[in-house]
């Protein structure tokens, strides 16, 4: 996670855009993978609302208010202007794979990959950004996962649980979003 520091900058409102399903362009997604990404983006939108609930500075932007167009910065600025915010939080989801199996044994573990950027719209700067990319591993595959596995209860997570965990981790790393 990288964060741009500016002691004078004050966030007075954060516009949260809906999560965008963004399949990997190098490897064509199957219809099942596209469906999983769409479902995952809906799940992520719900998780974002849970995580950011009760924060006075946060405004969720409905899908129908997002302007069409190729330029990310122009889109971000238009959204910010519509909802009267000086920052915009943008998410993309490129992998959302549900586990195959149960809490204590799986044939295929859950996998989630997402990225986010928090823009300051005046100058177009990225205040902070991050990427979460995890396919859950057993402790036997990678002993370095033991602390994380203990925190997760030593069980195999669903994709939603993995996404929630990743979301908390990444948002917690950005001071503008109430993290460190």
NUKE-19406 format. One record per residue (C-alpha): residue in one letter; residue number from 1; x, y, z. Coordinates in pm, 1 decimal. Layout:
BEGIN
<atom type="a" seq="NUM" X="X" Y="Y" Z="Z"/>
...
***
This chain:
BEGIN
<atom type="x" seq="1" X="0.0" Y="0.0" Z="0.0"/>
<atom type="x" seq="2" X="131.8" Y="341.8" Z="-87.0"/>
<atom type="x" seq="3" X="5.9" Y="660.8" Z="64.4"/>
<atom type="x" seq="4" X="66.7" Y="1016.6" Z="-47.0"/>
<atom type="x" seq="5" X="116.7" Y="1243.3" Z="252.0"/>
<atom type="x" seq="6" X="1.3" Y="1604.4" Z="253.5"/>
<atom type="x" seq="7" X="-34.1" Y="1759.1" Z="598.2"/>
<atom type="x" seq="8" X="-257.4" Y="2039.3" Z="465.4"/>
<atom type="x" seq="9" X="-508.6" Y="1815.0" Z="288.8"/>
<atom type="x" seq="10" X="-841.6" Y="1760.3" Z="464.5"/>
<atom type="x" seq="11" X="-1091.3" Y="1497.0" Z="356.8"/>
<atom type="x" seq="12" X="-1437.5" Y="1642.3" Z="403.9"/>
<atom type="x" seq="13" X="-1625.2" Y="1373.1" Z="211.4"/>
<atom type="x" seq="14" X="-1546.1" Y="1039.3" Z="46.4"/>
<atom type="x" seq="15" X="-1758.5" Y="926.3" Z="-248.0"/>
<atom type="x" seq="16" X="-1752.1" Y="546.5" Z="-267.0"/>
<atom type="x" seq="17" X="-1808.1" Y="416.1" Z="-618.6"/>
<atom type="x" seq="18" X="-1956.3" Y="68.4" Z="-676.0"/>
<atom type="x" seq="19" X="-1705.1" Y="-214.9" Z="-711.8"/>
<atom type="x" seq="20" X="-1625.8" Y="-281.4" Z="-1077.4"/>
<atom type="x" seq="21" X="-1578.9" Y="-640.5" Z="-1195.7"/>
<atom type="x" seq="22" X="-1253.7" Y="-629.1" Z="-1393.6"/>
<atom type="x" seq="23" X="-1156.5" Y="-962.5" Z="-1551.0"/>
<atom type="x" seq="24" X="-794.3" Y="-1023.8" Z="-1640.2"/>
<atom type="x" seq="25" X="-754.4" Y="-909.7" Z="-2001.3"/>
<atom type="x" seq="26" X="-459.8" Y="-1142.6" Z="-2069.6"/>
<atom type="x" seq="27" X="-665.0" Y="-1454.4" Z="-1995.5"/>
<atom type="x" seq="28" X="-1018.7" Y="-1450.5" Z="-2132.0"/>
<atom type="x" seq="29" X="-1271.8" Y="-1513.7" Z="-1855.6"/>
<atom type="x" seq="30" X="-1517.4" Y="-1797.6" Z="-1892.2"/>
<atom type="x" seq="31" X="-1889.3" Y="-1722.8" Z="-1849.1"/>
<atom type="x" seq="32" X="-1870.7" Y="-1888.2" Z="-1505.0"/>
<atom type="x" seq="33" X="-1577.6" Y="-1663.5" Z="-1403.6"/>
<atom type="x" seq="34" X="-1762.4" Y="-1354.4" Z="-1529.4"/>
<atom type="x" seq="35" X="-2067.9" Y="-1454.5" Z="-1327.0"/>
<atom type="x" seq="36" X="-1848.7" Y="-1509.9" Z="-1019.2"/>
<atom type="x" seq="37" X="-1694.7" Y="-1162.0" Z="-1065.1"/>
<atom type="x" seq="38" X="-2037.5" Y="-1002.2" Z="-1094.3"/>
<atom type="x" seq="39" X="-2155.4" Y="-1185.8" Z="-779.5"/>
<atom type="x" seq="40" X="-1830.6" Y="-1096.3" Z="-604.3"/>
<atom type="x" seq="41" X="-1867.9" Y="-728.2" Z="-689.9"/>
<atom type="x" seq="42" X="-2215.1" Y="-729.4" Z="-533.4"/>
<atom type="x" seq="43" X="-2074.6" Y="-900.3" Z="-221.8"/>
<atom type="x" seq="44" X="-1787.7" Y="-648.6" Z="-205.9"/>
<atom type="x" seq="45" X="-2034.6" Y="-357.8" Z="-230.2"/>
<atom type="x" seq="46" X="-2217.3" Y="-498.8" Z="72.7"/>
<atom type="x" seq="47" X="-1891.9" Y="-548.0" Z="262.7"/>
<atom type="x" seq="48" X="-1783.4" Y="-191.4" Z="187.2"/>
<atom type="x" seq="49" X="-2113.1" Y="-63.9" Z="325.4"/>
<atom type="x" seq="50" X="-2059.1" Y="-272.3" Z="640.7"/>
<atom type="x" seq="51" X="-1700.3" Y="-155.5" Z="687.3"/>
<atom type="x" seq="52" X="-1769.5" Y="212.1" Z="623.8"/>
<atom type="x" seq="53" X="-2112.2" Y="224.5" Z="793.5"/>
<atom type="x" seq="54" X="-2172.5" Y="507.7" Z="1033.8"/>
<atom type="x" seq="55" X="-1896.5" Y="730.8" Z="898.3"/>
<atom type="x" seq="56" X="-2037.4" Y="1077.8" Z="839.5"/>
<atom type="x" seq="57" X="-1783.8" Y="1157.5" Z="567.1"/>
<atom type="x" seq="58" X="-1878.2" Y="861.9" Z="345.2"/>
<atom type="x" seq="59" X="-2133.2" Y="875.1" Z="62.3"/>
<atom type="x" seq="60" X="-2210.7" Y="569.8" Z="-148.7"/>
<atom type="x" seq="61" X="-2267.6" Y="648.2" Z="-515.0"/>
<atom type="x" seq="62" X="-2539.9" Y="441.4" Z="-687.4"/>
<atom type="x" seq="63" X="-2441.4" Y="260.3" Z="-1007.8"/>
<atom type="x" seq="64" X="-2678.9" Y="472.9" Z="-1215.9"/>
<atom type="x" seq="65" X="-2492.3" Y="790.4" Z="-1114.0"/>
<atom type="x" seq="66" X="-2160.4" Y="671.2" Z="-1256.6"/>
<atom type="x" seq="67" X="-2092.8" Y="849.1" Z="-1587.5"/>
<atom type="x" seq="68" X="-1987.5" Y="646.4" Z="-1889.3"/>
<atom type="x" seq="69" X="-1652.7" Y="718.4" Z="-2046.3"/>
<atom type="x" seq="70" X="-1300.8" Y="589.6" Z="-2076.6"/>
<atom type="x" seq="71" X="-1111.8" Y="847.0" Z="-1867.1"/>
<atom type="x" seq="72" X="-1088.9" Y="732.9" Z="-1504.8"/>
<atom type="x" seq="73" X="-992.1" Y="1076.4" Z="-1371.0"/>
<atom type="x" seq="74" X="-1275.4" Y="1254.0" Z="-1554.7"/>
<atom type="x" seq="75" X="-1521.8" Y="993.7" Z="-1426.9"/>
<atom type="x" seq="76" X="-1391.3" Y="1036.8" Z="-1070.9"/>
<atom type="x" seq="77" X="-1417.4" Y="1416.2" Z="-1094.0"/>
<atom type="x" seq="78" X="-1775.0" Y="1398.9" Z="-1228.3"/>
<atom type="x" seq="79" X="-1879.0" Y="1164.6" Z="-947.8"/>
<atom type="x" seq="80" X="-1715.4" Y="1388.9" Z="-686.1"/>
<atom type="x" seq="81" X="-1892.6" Y="1693.7" Z="-825.4"/>
<atom type="x" seq="82" X="-2231.9" Y="1516.8" Z="-824.5"/>
<atom type="x" seq="83" X="-2210.8" Y="1415.9" Z="-458.9"/>
<atom type="x" seq="84" X="-2009.8" Y="1718.8" Z="-339.8"/>
<atom type="x" seq="85" X="-1704.3" Y="1525.5" Z="-217.0"/>
<atom type="x" seq="86" X="-1335.2" Y="1606.8" Z="-244.8"/>
<atom type="x" seq="87" X="-1222.0" Y="1242.8" Z="-257.4"/>
<atom type="x" seq="88" X="-1341.8" Y="933.9" Z="-441.3"/>
<atom type="x" seq="89" X="-1281.4" Y="571.1" Z="-346.6"/>
<atom type="x" seq="90" X="-1268.6" Y="333.6" Z="-643.7"/>
<atom type="x" seq="91" X="-1252.6" Y="-48.6" Z="-631.0"/>
<atom type="x" seq="92" X="-1199.4" Y="-315.5" Z="-895.5"/>
<atom type="x" seq="93" X="-1240.3" Y="-689.3" Z="-844.4"/>
<atom type="x" seq="94" X="-1041.3" Y="-919.0" Z="-1073.4"/>
<atom type="x" seq="95" X="-1083.4" Y="-1255.8" Z="-898.3"/>
<atom type="x" seq="96" X="-1359.8" Y="-1401.0" Z="-683.9"/>
<atom type="x" seq="97" X="-1346.8" Y="-1777.9" Z="-653.1"/>
<atom type="x" seq="98" X="-1555.9" Y="-1963.3" Z="-398.3"/>
<atom type="x" seq="99" X="-1403.1" Y="-2248.6" Z="-202.4"/>
<atom type="x" seq="100" X="-1502.6" Y="-2600.9" Z="-295.4"/>
<atom type="x" seq="101" X="-1537.4" Y="-2790.8" Z="29.9"/>
<atom type="x" seq="102" X="-1612.0" Y="-2709.5" Z="390.8"/>
<atom type="x" seq="103" X="-1461.9" Y="-2535.2" Z="691.0"/>
<atom type="x" seq="104" X="-1203.3" Y="-2806.9" Z="757.5"/>
<atom type="x" seq="105" X="-1128.3" Y="-2955.6" Z="417.1"/>
<atom type="x" seq="106" X="-1134.5" Y="-2819.2" Z="63.2"/>
<atom type="x" seq="107" X="-1073.8" Y="-2937.3" Z="-290.3"/>
<atom type="x" seq="108" X="-1024.8" Y="-2575.0" Z="-395.1"/>
<atom type="x" seq="109" X="-964.8" Y="-2283.3" Z="-156.7"/>
<atom type="x" seq="110" X="-1132.4" Y="-1944.2" Z="-190.4"/>
<atom type="x" seq="111" X="-945.0" Y="-1676.5" Z="-384.2"/>
<atom type="x" seq="112" X="-1004.2" Y="-1300.4" Z="-399.6"/>
<atom type="x" seq="113" X="-815.7" Y="-1024.9" Z="-579.7"/>
<atom type="x" seq="114" X="-915.6" Y="-659.5" Z="-560.3"/>
<atom type="x" seq="115" X="-751.1" Y="-320.1" Z="-588.6"/>
<atom type="x" seq="116" X="-852.8" Y="24.4" Z="-467.5"/>
<atom type="x" seq="117" X="-751.5" Y="387.3" Z="-508.8"/>
<atom type="x" seq="118" X="-853.0" Y="690.3" Z="-306.2"/>
<atom type="x" seq="119" X="-833.8" Y="999.9" Z="-527.7"/>
<atom type="x" seq="120" X="-809.1" Y="1362.4" Z="-425.2"/>
<atom type="x" seq="121" X="-1008.9" Y="1510.3" Z="-710.5"/>
<atom type="x" seq="122" X="-873.0" Y="1866.4" Z="-714.6"/>
<atom type="x" seq="123" X="-524.2" Y="1776.4" Z="-834.2"/>
<atom type="x" seq="124" X="-606.5" Y="1420.9" Z="-937.2"/>
<atom type="x" seq="125" X="-359.0" Y="1274.0" Z="-688.2"/>
<atom type="x" seq="126" X="-393.6" Y="922.8" Z="-552.9"/>
<atom type="x" seq="127" X="-393.7" Y="962.1" Z="-174.0"/>
<atom type="x" seq="128" X="-360.6" Y="591.0" Z="-108.6"/>
<atom type="x" seq="129" X="-401.7" Y="266.8" Z="-292.3"/>
<atom type="x" seq="130" X="-372.8" Y="-101.7" Z="-226.3"/>
<atom type="x" seq="131" X="-414.4" Y="-445.9" Z="-369.5"/>
<atom type="x" seq="132" X="-528.3" Y="-766.3" Z="-204.1"/>
<atom type="x" seq="133" X="-453.4" Y="-1093.9" Z="-378.3"/>
<atom type="x" seq="134" X="-496.2" Y="-1415.1" Z="-185.1"/>
<atom type="x" seq="135" X="-576.5" Y="-1776.9" Z="-252.0"/>
<atom type="x" seq="136" X="-602.2" Y="-1927.5" Z="92.4"/>
<atom type="x" seq="137" X="-329.9" Y="-2182.3" Z="167.6"/>
<atom type="x" seq="138" X="-308.2" Y="-2451.6" Z="428.9"/>
<atom type="x" seq="139" X="-58.7" Y="-2398.2" Z="707.1"/>
<atom type="x" seq="140" X="120.0" Y="-2712.5" Z="586.0"/>
<atom type="x" seq="141" X="170.7" Y="-2551.3" Z="242.2"/>
<atom type="x" seq="142" X="313.9" Y="-2234.4" Z="392.2"/>
<atom type="x" seq="143" X="413.9" Y="-2208.7" Z="758.3"/>
<atom type="x" seq="144" X="430.4" Y="-1830.4" Z="726.5"/>
<atom type="x" seq="145" X="48.2" Y="-1829.4" Z="712.4"/>
<atom type="x" seq="146" X="20.0" Y="-1968.3" Z="1067.9"/>
<atom type="x" seq="147" X="-44.4" Y="-1630.5" Z="1242.2"/>
<atom type="x" seq="148" X="-310.2" Y="-1536.3" Z="985.8"/>
<atom type="x" seq="149" X="-464.5" Y="-1885.5" Z="1004.0"/>
<atom type="x" seq="150" X="-483.5" Y="-1861.9" Z="1385.0"/>
<atom type="x" seq="151" X="-662.6" Y="-1524.8" Z="1359.7"/>
<atom type="x" seq="152" X="-906.9" Y="-1682.9" Z="1114.5"/>
<atom type="x" seq="153" X="-983.0" Y="-1976.5" Z="1344.5"/>
<atom type="x" seq="154" X="-776.9" Y="-2235.9" Z="1152.7"/>
<atom type="x" seq="155" X="-1062.1" Y="-2295.8" Z="905.5"/>
<atom type="x" seq="156" X="-1102.8" Y="-2258.7" Z="532.5"/>
<atom type="x" seq="157" X="-1280.3" Y="-1931.7" Z="453.7"/>
<atom type="x" seq="158" X="-1552.9" Y="-1866.0" Z="201.8"/>
<atom type="x" seq="159" X="-1476.0" Y="-1608.3" Z="-66.6"/>
<atom type="x" seq="160" X="-1691.2" Y="-1355.4" Z="121.8"/>
<atom type="x" seq="161" X="-1500.5" Y="-1413.6" Z="446.1"/>
<atom type="x" seq="162" X="-1167.7" Y="-1383.1" Z="263.3"/>
<atom type="x" seq="163" X="-1285.0" Y="-1061.3" Z="93.9"/>
<atom type="x" seq="164" X="-1399.3" Y="-917.6" Z="430.3"/>
<atom type="x" seq="165" X="-1061.8" Y="-999.0" Z="584.6"/>
<atom type="x" seq="166" X="-874.6" Y="-841.3" Z="292.5"/>
<atom type="x" seq="167" X="-1096.1" Y="-534.4" Z="294.0"/>
<atom type="x" seq="168" X="-1034.7" Y="-471.0" Z="664.5"/>
<atom type="x" seq="169" X="-662.6" Y="-518.3" Z="615.2"/>
<atom type="x" seq="170" X="-632.2" Y="-284.4" Z="318.4"/>
<atom type="x" seq="171" X="-866.8" Y="-8.3" Z="437.5"/>
<atom type="x" seq="172" X="-689.2" Y="-16.5" Z="773.7"/>
<atom type="x" seq="173" X="-362.1" Y="73.1" Z="602.6"/>
<atom type="x" seq="174" X="-495.5" Y="404.6" Z="466.5"/>
<atom type="x" seq="175" X="-503.3" Y="684.8" Z="723.6"/>
<atom type="x" seq="176" X="-760.7" Y="876.9" Z="518.5"/>
<atom type="x" seq="177" X="-1000.6" Y="585.8" Z="556.3"/>
<atom type="x" seq="178" X="-960.1" Y="571.7" Z="932.0"/>
<atom type="x" seq="179" X="-662.3" Y="337.7" Z="937.9"/>
<atom type="x" seq="180" X="-310.9" Y="384.3" Z="1073.6"/>
***
